[in-house]
């Protein structure tokens, strides 16, 4: 008989955002005339930059002519995009990354989940709490955890990110093999300094560990002292893989384009202790299981790095950061402690009660959707995440409604 991967049975009943969607659907069924303002899921609301649209159209037009039509492209990404990424996102900032170390994909979410296929089943893993659920759930699916007990999976080292440590977790006290980090952080909006990040790189080098560094929100950094990439830290190329996305940077959430950097000097070990190239392994996995991002989409992504694209993307991110500033000021004026919103599109608000209870209260009293912090882990209990991805009009209206509801 056909049997299942029983590790799936250890997963919680549903994905966090599926639970939110169900509660919203129930509310709308009961109150069909009430309008909802969504400041929950991190989906963008603005159209693609005009530079990207023009390049997108041009790419489609090329596909309409036999002479310029393109069939299967390189699974790793077209050279024109990989070169633009290397020059603009890394080399321009003094980080050593070459085009052939960049793997273009359809999303950082996919890559952060798929990358763990490269590693042994019995490695030790450290994951922050609160955390983007994909890091944890994909390792559960693979079988690297025990049962879910008291809000946590056995077999995982949780890195507590709390108000006391500024939502930047401390180094593990024991030996860890694989470490997940995300800065600017989702969900808390916290950032990490170069000095703090250097501690993690040094730890990984000393313990022959690997860091999976999610920098999907790098473009929101406005503080020049903060690292835009883990490769600004000496030695990081040997112990870190970095994930980036065009989703929040340029509004590609529905267009789908991202990339992962795997340096050629980034190595892991076989059972005999021999060093093996993760770059070669990821290339093999990528070419075997992925057919590449479409040519027009990659042309649109390339346009992000044109002079017009850079200006338009900057304006787009400033638009969301202004929304974030409105949210943070409102919540602060109401007496709620919060972080994020200055180098991140997320504001992490201490709600001083059960996260889901606060979520339901805002939904029913204000008609505003946020994200319960408890859905991101045990340390998220007592917090909610409010997203800046909406229009200024809706954000201001939502804050007015929240103010009435909380007062």
Beta strands, then each sheet from edge to edge (+ up, - down):
strand 1: 37-38
strand 2: 102-105
strand 3: 125-129
strand 4: 148-149
strand 5: 152-153
strand 6: 157-160
strand 7: 178-182
strand 8: 210-214
strand 9: 240-245
strand 10: 258-262
strand 11: 267-269
strand 12: 275-277
strand 13: 338-340
strand 14: 346-350
strand 15: 368-369
strand 16: 371-372
strand 17: 383-387
sheet 1: 1+ 15+
sheet 2: 2+ 10- 9+ 8+ 7+ 3+ 6+
sheet 3: 4+ 5-
sheet 4: 11+ 12-
sheet 5: 13+ 14- 17+ 16-
end
